[in-house]
Amino acid sequence: MISQQIEDPSQHLESRVATLETELAQMKQMLSVFVKKKSPWWLKVAGSFENDPTFDEAVRLGEEWRKSAE
């Protein structure tokens, strides 16, 4: 007599996938400490010319030039 039980291959696969999902979640959590989410580049420069008289002058000169080119 054969005393071995025949395993359902789909149960074995489901178990392996569950293990992989758990390990992946753990790896993502560990990596999140080292990898910072990057913000869009423009957020780093937005507002960097605020209250800058040189930039304000450049804007004024650009407007003046555009009006003269019409």
C-alpha positions as CSV (number, residue, x, y, z in Angstrom):
1,M,0.0,0.0,0.0
2,I,1.0,3.5,-0.7
3,S,0.8,5.6,2.5
4,Q,1.8,8.9,0.9
5,Q,-0.8,11.5,0.5
6,I,-1.0,13.2,-2.9
7,E,-0.6,16.9,-2.5
8,D,-2.7,19.3,-4.6
9,P,-0.2,21.2,-6.7
10,S,-2.3,24.4,-6.5
11,Q,-2.2,24.4,-2.7
12,H,1.6,24.1,-2.9
13,L,1.8,26.9,-5.3
14,E,-0.5,29.1,-3.2
15,S,1.7,28.5,-0.2
16,R,4.8,29.4,-2.1
17,V,3.1,32.6,-3.5
18,A,2.0,33.6,0.0
19,T,5.5,33.1,1.3
20,L,6.9,35.2,-1.5
21,E,4.4,38.0,-0.9
22,T,5.3,38.1,2.8
23,E,9.0,38.2,2.0
24,L,8.5,40.9,-0.7
25,A,6.6,43.1,1.8
26,Q,9.4,42.7,4.3
27,M,12.0,43.7,1.7
28,K,10.0,46.7,0.7
29,Q,9.8,47.8,4.3
30,M,13.5,47.4,4.8
31,L,14.3,49.3,1.6
32,S,12.0,52.1,2.4
33,V,14.4,53.2,5.1
34,F,17.1,53.7,2.6
35,V,15.2,54.8,-0.5
36,K,13.5,58.2,-0.2
37,K,10.6,58.9,-2.5
38,K,11.7,61.5,-4.9
39,S,9.6,64.6,-5.2
40,P,9.2,66.3,-8.6
41,W,12.2,68.4,-9.6
42,W,10.1,71.6,-9.9
43,L,9.2,71.5,-6.2
44,K,12.8,72.0,-5.4
45,V,13.1,75.2,-7.4
46,A,9.6,76.5,-7.0
47,G,9.7,79.8,-5.2
48,S,13.5,80.0,-5.3
49,F,13.3,83.5,-7.0
50,E,10.8,84.9,-4.5
51,N,11.7,88.4,-3.4
52,D,14.7,88.4,-5.7
53,P,15.1,91.9,-7.3
54,T,17.4,90.6,-10.0
55,F,14.7,88.1,-11.1
56,D,12.0,90.7,-11.0
57,E,14.1,93.0,-13.2
58,A,14.7,90.1,-15.7
59,V,10.9,89.6,-15.8
60,R,10.3,93.3,-16.3
61,L,12.9,93.4,-19.1
62,G,11.4,90.3,-20.8
63,E,7.9,91.9,-20.7
64,E,9.3,95.1,-22.1
65,W,11.0,93.3,-24.9
66,R,7.9,91.3,-25.8
67,K,5.8,94.4,-26.0
68,S,8.4,96.1,-28.3
69,A,8.4,93.0,-30.5
70,E,4.6,93.3,-31.2
